[in-house]
Amino acid sequence: MALPHGALYARPVQTIAKVHEMTKTTDTVTEANRQKMTETFEAWRDGAEPFPDTWATDMVWRIEGHSIASREYASKHEYLEEFVKPFGRAS
């Protein structure tokens, strides 16, 4: 069988879903999250820097690699103070 010009075929991939708290959200929570992210991207489009407002205070942020910034930041506060603010001053 000849493939149509430009067609890309791959064999099916079986995905095994993992039970995780993120997969247990309700429709109401999902819609609230969707609305928050829509508002965030609209604010960004309009010149604001709203993304930190969407992060949990207990988030863990990991920067991989070999730079001076490559490490794990144990909270939103630590990440903002020790990475975002100094990085912003450098630009």
Long-range contacts (C-beta under 8 A, 24 or more apart in sequence): 52-76, 52-80, 52-84
